[in-house]
Amino acid sequence: MQAALENRLKSVFLSTFITFNVLALAIGAFAIYNGGVRGIWLSVSVAALHVVLYFGRLYLAQVPRTSVNLVGFTVGIFMATMYSIYTSYRLEVASIAPLLALVCMAGWMAYVGWYSDLGSNSNSGIRIGKRLPHINLEDYDGNPVSSEQWTGQKRLVLFYRGNWCPICTAQVNELAQFQDRFDALGVRFTFVSPQAHAKSRRFAQRTGMNADFLVDKDNAAAMRLGILHENGLPAGLQVLGYDTDVPKPCLFVLDEGGKVIFADLTENYRLRPQPEDILKALKA
C-alpha cells in the first residue's frame, strides 16, 4: 500500500517538476527583460535551465545511461540557487526568485535521490544460474509467443518501459550498434514492453534491427517475473496511449536451455549496463 502511494507521488512529481522548471525559466527571462534585478533572476533562470537542458538532452541526444549523482548538473543548480539567495540578501531585495530557485534545487535532489530509485529487486524471479520462469508474450502482430520457444538459442532480453522513455529507447539503439558482436556469439535480441502493438511495430521499424519486439499484454510477464513498477508512467502520458503500470527496466541473457547467465536488474532507472560489459561477461 505504501509503495503504491509512493509510486503515484513519483508519477505526479516528474511531470510537475519538469513543468515547474519550464515556467521558472520563462518567468526568470521575463523578469530580466522587464528590468528585474539581474543577478537574482539570472540565477533562477540558470538553475531552471540546468533541469530543462538535462531532460532535453535525454530526449534529443539519445543518452542510454547517466552517472549516479549527476554531479555536474547538481553543482550547477546548487551554485545558481545559492547565488540567488546571496544576491537577494546582499541587496536587501524582497523577491520570490530565491524561493523559486530553492524549489528547483529541492526538486532536483528529489529526482536524483528519490524518484530515480526503483526499489529492491530481491523478489525477482530472474536469477543467474536458474531457469527463467515461463512467460507468455505477443509479437507486434498479436501472435502468441512463449518463452519455451526460445529454447535452442541464446537470448538477450530487455524489458523496457516504452517508446516514451528516452533512456530505454537510447539503450535499444545502443545495443543495435553492437548487434554484429552479439550475433557472433549466437545471441538474439528480444525487446519487451507493455505498450500497444502498433507502438512496438513503429519502434522496430525505426531501429531497423533484426530482433524480436514483443508486447507484454497487461504486464502479465512483468508481474510473473517480479519486475512490475506500478504507476511507473509519468502522469499525463496516458493520453498518448501508454499504460500506467510499466516494467522496471532490466536486461538478462538466457542460454540455449533457458537458464539465466547474465542479469542486470537495476534499482536506479538511469543506470543501465554497458554492452561491452555484457559481451565480456558472456565471453567469460
C-alpha beads as a LAMMPS data file, in Angstrom:
LAMMPS data file: protein, C-alpha beads

284 atoms
283 bonds

1 atom types
1 bond types

-500.0 500.0 xlo xhi
-500.0 500.0 ylo yhi
-500.0 500.0 zlo zhi

Masses

1 110.0

Atoms # bond

1 1 1 0.000 0.000 0.000
2 1 1 2.779 2.407 0.953
3 1 1 4.793 1.541 -2.175
4 1 1 1.746 2.093 -4.394
5 1 1 1.165 5.534 -2.853
6 1 1 4.827 6.454 -3.278
7 1 1 4.719 5.425 -6.928
8 1 1 1.674 7.629 -7.510
9 1 1 3.506 10.540 -5.939
10 1 1 6.511 9.883 -8.159
11 1 1 4.300 9.775 -11.230
12 1 1 2.870 13.207 -10.459
13 1 1 6.216 14.561 -9.269
14 1 1 8.121 14.170 -12.535
15 1 1 5.523 15.868 -14.711
16 1 1 5.101 18.647 -12.163
17 1 1 8.849 19.130 -11.712
18 1 1 9.554 19.473 -15.427
19 1 1 6.623 21.847 -15.904
20 1 1 7.720 23.971 -12.938
21 1 1 11.221 24.442 -14.318
22 1 1 9.981 25.391 -17.780
23 1 1 7.761 28.024 -16.153
24 1 1 10.554 29.202 -13.802
25 1 1 12.863 29.649 -16.786
26 1 1 10.210 31.663 -18.620
27 1 1 9.434 33.789 -15.541
28 1 1 13.120 34.492 -14.975
29 1 1 13.665 35.547 -18.562
30 1 1 10.553 37.740 -18.454
31 1 1 11.659 39.392 -15.178
32 1 1 15.107 40.203 -16.579
33 1 1 13.564 41.615 -19.760
34 1 1 11.300 43.859 -17.681
35 1 1 14.070 45.265 -15.501
36 1 1 14.134 42.823 -12.579
37 1 1 17.309 42.573 -10.515
38 1 1 19.518 40.779 -12.996
39 1 1 21.681 38.843 -10.542
40 1 1 18.726 37.371 -8.668
41 1 1 16.602 36.415 -11.659
42 1 1 19.500 35.287 -13.822
43 1 1 20.430 32.786 -11.107
44 1 1 16.895 31.400 -11.075
45 1 1 16.957 31.107 -14.851
46 1 1 20.302 29.293 -14.760
47 1 1 19.064 26.815 -12.136
48 1 1 15.891 26.042 -14.110
49 1 1 17.841 25.918 -17.370
50 1 1 20.026 23.119 -15.952
51 1 1 16.931 20.988 -15.399
52 1 1 15.408 21.794 -18.793
53 1 1 18.700 21.034 -20.539
54 1 1 19.066 17.759 -18.666
55 1 1 15.695 16.395 -19.767
56 1 1 16.071 17.915 -23.217
57 1 1 19.394 16.129 -23.556
58 1 1 17.800 12.794 -22.645
59 1 1 15.284 13.144 -25.470
60 1 1 17.478 14.749 -28.104
61 1 1 20.912 13.213 -27.571
62 1 1 19.948 9.537 -27.064
63 1 1 21.534 9.052 -23.631
64 1 1 21.431 5.340 -22.620
65 1 1 22.583 5.946 -19.026
66 1 1 23.693 8.687 -16.654
67 1 1 26.027 8.921 -13.687
68 1 1 24.612 8.077 -10.263
69 1 1 24.591 11.562 -8.740
70 1 1 24.654 13.742 -11.876
71 1 1 27.334 15.838 -10.205
72 1 1 27.740 18.473 -12.931
73 1 1 24.045 19.355 -13.038
74 1 1 23.764 19.144 -9.246
75 1 1 26.651 21.543 -8.650
76 1 1 25.334 23.973 -11.273
77 1 1 21.846 24.087 -9.737
78 1 1 23.234 24.413 -6.201
79 1 1 25.578 27.282 -7.103
80 1 1 22.879 29.174 -9.018
81 1 1 20.450 28.794 -6.103
82 1 1 22.971 29.944 -3.515
83 1 1 23.913 32.946 -5.640
84 1 1 20.270 33.987 -5.952
85 1 1 19.834 33.824 -2.173
86 1 1 23.119 35.642 -1.537
87 1 1 22.356 38.435 -4.013
88 1 1 18.882 38.947 -2.623
89 1 1 20.304 39.185 0.903
90 1 1 23.196 41.468 -0.080
91 1 1 20.989 43.899 -1.997
92 1 1 18.201 43.638 0.595
93 1 1 15.684 42.934 -2.149
94 1 1 12.445 41.135 -1.304
95 1 1 11.880 38.752 -4.182
96 1 1 10.228 35.426 -4.914
97 1 1 13.221 34.476 -7.073
98 1 1 15.288 32.764 -4.312
99 1 1 12.229 30.710 -3.362
100 1 1 11.803 29.538 -6.957
101 1 1 15.478 28.597 -7.041
102 1 1 15.155 26.669 -3.769
103 1 1 12.168 24.741 -5.106
104 1 1 14.189 23.946 -8.216
105 1 1 17.111 22.655 -6.138
106 1 1 14.879 20.643 -3.782
107 1 1 13.076 19.104 -6.731
108 1 1 16.358 18.187 -8.396
109 1 1 17.637 16.481 -5.255
110 1 1 14.348 14.579 -5.012
111 1 1 14.711 13.488 -8.643
112 1 1 18.284 12.269 -8.198
113 1 1 17.848 10.514 -4.868
114 1 1 14.168 9.602 -4.564
115 1 1 12.455 9.491 -7.947
116 1 1 15.243 7.549 -9.672
117 1 1 15.166 4.786 -7.049
118 1 1 13.039 1.843 -8.208
119 1 1 13.340 -0.143 -5.001
120 1 1 14.733 -3.585 -4.313
121 1 1 14.586 -6.449 -6.824
122 1 1 15.077 -9.113 -4.175
123 1 1 11.758 -10.780 -5.085
124 1 1 12.532 -11.013 -8.768
125 1 1 12.262 -14.383 -10.493
126 1 1 15.270 -13.547 -12.670
127 1 1 18.267 -15.223 -11.024
128 1 1 21.629 -16.083 -12.518
129 1 1 22.063 -19.839 -12.767
130 1 1 18.308 -20.511 -12.641
131 1 1 15.850 -21.166 -15.442
132 1 1 13.647 -18.240 -16.344
133 1 1 10.045 -18.753 -15.190
134 1 1 7.737 -19.481 -18.097
135 1 1 6.221 -16.309 -19.580
136 1 1 3.769 -15.625 -22.400
137 1 1 4.086 -12.620 -24.697
138 1 1 2.841 -11.470 -28.092
139 1 1 4.629 -10.218 -31.174
140 1 1 3.584 -6.840 -32.531
141 1 1 1.107 -8.538 -34.865
142 1 1 -0.696 -10.047 -31.886
143 1 1 0.572 -13.607 -32.342
144 1 1 1.321 -15.521 -29.095
145 1 1 4.966 -16.077 -28.166
146 1 1 6.079 -18.362 -25.350
147 1 1 9.469 -18.247 -23.657
148 1 1 9.613 -22.006 -24.281
149 1 1 10.027 -21.180 -27.971
150 1 1 13.390 -19.614 -27.167
151 1 1 14.961 -22.980 -26.333
152 1 1 17.945 -23.744 -28.517
153 1 1 19.204 -20.178 -28.919
154 1 1 20.795 -17.671 -26.593
155 1 1 18.627 -14.633 -25.936
156 1 1 19.365 -11.138 -24.690
157 1 1 16.044 -9.998 -23.251
158 1 1 15.426 -6.362 -22.382
159 1 1 12.251 -5.281 -20.616
160 1 1 11.860 -1.596 -21.422
161 1 1 9.174 0.837 -20.342
162 1 1 8.036 2.075 -23.749
163 1 1 8.756 4.500 -26.563
164 1 1 8.078 7.399 -24.185
165 1 1 11.175 6.608 -22.088
166 1 1 14.252 8.263 -23.682
167 1 1 16.802 6.217 -21.745
168 1 1 15.055 2.972 -22.746
169 1 1 14.968 3.818 -26.441
170 1 1 18.577 5.030 -26.295
171 1 1 19.591 1.718 -24.686
172 1 1 17.945 -0.236 -27.508
173 1 1 19.625 1.927 -30.150
174 1 1 22.974 1.497 -28.411
175 1 1 22.593 -2.288 -28.449
176 1 1 21.854 -2.058 -32.179
177 1 1 25.384 -0.758 -32.701
178 1 1 26.746 -3.952 -31.128
179 1 1 24.422 -6.410 -32.854
180 1 1 27.146 -7.939 -35.027
181 1 1 29.217 -8.782 -31.957
182 1 1 26.251 -10.394 -30.217
183 1 1 25.331 -12.257 -33.404
184 1 1 28.840 -13.718 -33.447
185 1 1 28.126 -15.226 -30.018
186 1 1 24.795 -16.639 -31.178
187 1 1 22.742 -14.185 -29.098
188 1 1 19.395 -12.920 -30.425
189 1 1 17.939 -9.643 -29.179
190 1 1 14.437 -9.660 -27.689
191 1 1 12.847 -6.396 -26.544
192 1 1 9.706 -6.473 -24.427
193 1 1 7.371 -3.667 -23.352
194 1 1 3.694 -3.360 -22.351
195 1 1 2.945 -0.660 -24.914
196 1 1 0.436 -1.112 -27.726
197 1 1 1.346 -3.442 -30.588
198 1 1 1.394 -0.584 -33.101
199 1 1 3.877 1.373 -30.982
200 1 1 6.205 -1.640 -30.786
201 1 1 5.916 -2.128 -34.542
202 1 1 6.846 1.501 -35.201
203 1 1 9.814 1.295 -32.850
204 1 1 11.039 -1.924 -34.503
205 1 1 10.787 -0.320 -37.929
206 1 1 12.584 2.778 -36.720
207 1 1 15.543 0.818 -35.342
208 1 1 15.803 -1.390 -38.423
209 1 1 17.128 -4.210 -36.256
210 1 1 16.863 -7.935 -36.896
211 1 1 15.352 -8.566 -33.471
212 1 1 12.126 -9.548 -31.754
213 1 1 9.988 -6.677 -30.451
214 1 1 7.367 -8.239 -28.202
215 1 1 4.381 -6.998 -26.220
216 1 1 3.758 -7.895 -22.588
217 1 1 -0.015 -7.524 -22.593
218 1 1 -1.338 -6.195 -19.277
219 1 1 2.183 -6.577 -17.844
220 1 1 1.481 -10.263 -17.179
221 1 1 5.101 -11.329 -17.705
222 1 1 6.473 -8.447 -15.634
223 1 1 4.189 -9.461 -12.760
224 1 1 5.259 -13.102 -13.027
225 1 1 8.935 -12.120 -13.021
226 1 1 8.506 -9.690 -10.110
227 1 1 9.650 -6.622 -12.042
228 1 1 6.384 -4.688 -12.289
229 1 1 6.572 -0.976 -11.463
230 1 1 3.047 0.077 -10.593
231 1 1 2.165 3.662 -11.551
232 1 1 5.574 3.993 -13.161
233 1 1 4.324 6.124 -16.045
234 1 1 4.736 9.893 -15.542
235 1 1 1.326 11.488 -15.082
236 1 1 -0.155 12.807 -18.290
237 1 1 1.412 10.340 -20.719
238 1 1 -1.699 8.169 -20.516
239 1 1 -3.254 10.478 -23.121
240 1 1 -0.670 9.155 -25.593
241 1 1 -1.965 5.620 -25.122
242 1 1 0.540 4.236 -22.618
243 1 1 -0.318 2.024 -19.645
244 1 1 0.006 3.452 -16.143
245 1 1 1.985 0.394 -14.991
246 1 1 5.350 -0.393 -16.583
247 1 1 8.130 -2.921 -16.032
248 1 1 11.266 -1.990 -14.189
249 1 1 13.919 -1.714 -16.908
250 1 1 16.003 -4.880 -16.721
251 1 1 18.250 -6.864 -19.035
252 1 1 19.182 -10.526 -18.875
253 1 1 20.704 -13.191 -21.127
254 1 1 19.452 -16.768 -21.409
255 1 1 21.474 -19.732 -22.595
256 1 1 20.136 -22.302 -25.040
257 1 1 18.300 -24.111 -22.257
258 1 1 16.576 -21.036 -20.856
259 1 1 18.933 -20.546 -17.909
260 1 1 19.868 -17.005 -16.910
261 1 1 23.597 -16.489 -17.487
262 1 1 23.699 -12.689 -17.109
263 1 1 21.345 -10.264 -15.442
264 1 1 21.244 -6.554 -14.688
265 1 1 18.235 -5.633 -12.554
266 1 1 18.943 -2.003 -11.869
267 1 1 17.447 -0.294 -8.828
268 1 1 18.024 3.123 -10.412
269 1 1 16.217 3.707 -13.701
270 1 1 19.038 5.924 -15.004
271 1 1 21.720 3.231 -14.665
272 1 1 21.950 0.697 -17.483
273 1 1 24.675 -1.896 -18.293
274 1 1 27.326 -1.198 -20.902
275 1 1 27.124 -3.515 -23.975
276 1 1 30.877 -4.104 -23.636
277 1 1 30.384 -5.411 -20.095
278 1 1 27.642 -7.785 -21.243
279 1 1 29.865 -9.120 -24.036
280 1 1 32.770 -9.532 -21.635
281 1 1 30.578 -11.493 -19.210
282 1 1 29.290 -13.761 -21.988
283 1 1 32.769 -14.467 -23.306
284 1 1 33.934 -15.308 -19.801

Bonds

1 1 1 2
2 1 2 3
3 1 3 4
4 1 4 5
5 1 5 6
6 1 6 7
7 1 7 8
8 1 8 9
9 1 9 10
10 1 10 11
11 1 11 12
12 1 12 13
13 1 13 14
14 1 14 15
15 1 15 16
16 1 16 17
17 1 17 18
18 1 18 19
19 1 19 20
20 1 20 21
21 1 21 22
22 1 22 23
23 1 23 24
24 1 24 25
25 1 25 26
26 1 26 27
27 1 27 28
28 1 28 29
29 1 29 30
30 1 30 31
31 1 31 32
32 1 32 33
33 1 33 34
34 1 34 35
35 1 35 36
36 1 36 37
37 1 37 38
38 1 38 39
39 1 39 40
40 1 40 41
41 1 41 42
42 1 42 43
43 1 43 44
44 1 44 45
45 1 45 46
46 1 46 47
47 1 47 48
48 1 48 49
49 1 49 50
50 1 50 51
51 1 51 52
52 1 52 53
53 1 53 54
54 1 54 55
55 1 55 56
56 1 56 57
57 1 57 58
58 1 58 59
59 1 59 60
60 1 60 61
61 1 61 62
62 1 62 63
63 1 63 64
64 1 64 65
65 1 65 66
66 1 66 67
67 1 67 68
68 1 68 69
69 1 69 70
70 1 70 71
71 1 71 72
72 1 72 73
73 1 73 74
74 1 74 75
75 1 75 76
76 1 76 77
77 1 77 78
78 1 78 79
79 1 79 80
80 1 80 81
81 1 81 82
82 1 82 83
83 1 83 84
84 1 84 85
85 1 85 86
86 1 86 87
87 1 87 88
88 1 88 89
89 1 89 90
90 1 90 91
91 1 91 92
92 1 92 93
93 1 93 94
94 1 94 95
95 1 95 96
96 1 96 97
97 1 97 98
98 1 98 99
99 1 99 100
100 1 100 101
101 1 101 102
102 1 102 103
103 1 103 104
104 1 104 105
105 1 105 106
106 1 106 107
107 1 107 108
108 1 108 109
109 1 109 110
110 1 110 111
111 1 111 112
112 1 112 113
113 1 113 114
114 1 114 115
115 1 115 116
116 1 116 117
117 1 117 118
118 1 118 119
119 1 119 120
120 1 120 121
121 1 121 122
122 1 122 123
123 1 123 124
124 1 124 125
125 1 125 126
126 1 126 127
127 1 127 128
128 1 128 129
129 1 129 130
130 1 130 131
131 1 131 132
132 1 132 133
133 1 133 134
134 1 134 135
135 1 135 136
136 1 136 137
137 1 137 138
138 1 138 139
139 1 139 140
140 1 140 141
141 1 141 142
142 1 142 143
143 1 143 144
144 1 144 145
145 1 145 146
146 1 146 147
147 1 147 148
148 1 148 149
149 1 149 150
150 1 150 151
151 1 151 152
152 1 152 153
153 1 153 154
154 1 154 155
155 1 155 156
156 1 156 157
157 1 157 158
158 1 158 159
159 1 159 160
160 1 160 161
161 1 161 162
162 1 162 163
163 1 163 164
164 1 164 165
165 1 165 166
166 1 166 167
167 1 167 168
168 1 168 169
169 1 169 170
170 1 170 171
171 1 171 172
172 1 172 173
173 1 173 174
174 1 174 175
175 1 175 176
176 1 176 177
177 1 177 178
178 1 178 179
179 1 179 180
180 1 180 181
181 1 181 182
182 1 182 183
183 1 183 184
184 1 184 185
185 1 185 186
186 1 186 187
187 1 187 188
188 1 188 189
189 1 189 190
190 1 190 191
191 1 191 192
192 1 192 193
193 1 193 194
194 1 194 195
195 1 195 196
196 1 196 197
197 1 197 198
198 1 198 199
199 1 199 200
200 1 200 201
201 1 201 202
202 1 202 203
203 1 203 204
204 1 204 205
205 1 205 206
206 1 206 207
207 1 207 208
208 1 208 209
209 1 209 210
210 1 210 211
211 1 211 212
212 1 212 213
213 1 213 214
214 1 214 215
215 1 215 216
216 1 216 217
217 1 217 218
218 1 218 219
219 1 219 220
220 1 220 221
221 1 221 222
222 1 222 223
223 1 223 224
224 1 224 225
225 1 225 226
226 1 226 227
227 1 227 228
228 1 228 229
229 1 229 230
230 1 230 231
231 1 231 232
232 1 232 233
233 1 233 234
234 1 234 235
235 1 235 236
236 1 236 237
237 1 237 238
238 1 238 239
239 1 239 240
240 1 240 241
241 1 241 242
242 1 242 243
243 1 243 244
244 1 244 245
245 1 245 246
246 1 246 247
247 1 247 248
248 1 248 249
249 1 249 250
250 1 250 251
251 1 251 252
252 1 252 253
253 1 253 254
254 1 254 255
255 1 255 256
256 1 256 257
257 1 257 258
258 1 258 259
259 1 259 260
260 1 260 261
261 1 261 262
262 1 262 263
263 1 263 264
264 1 264 265
265 1 265 266
266 1 266 267
267 1 267 268
268 1 268 269
269 1 269 270
270 1 270 271
271 1 271 272
272 1 272 273
273 1 273 274
274 1 274 275
275 1 275 276
276 1 276 277
277 1 277 278
278 1 278 279
279 1 279 280
280 1 280 281
281 1 281 282
282 1 282 283
283 1 283 284
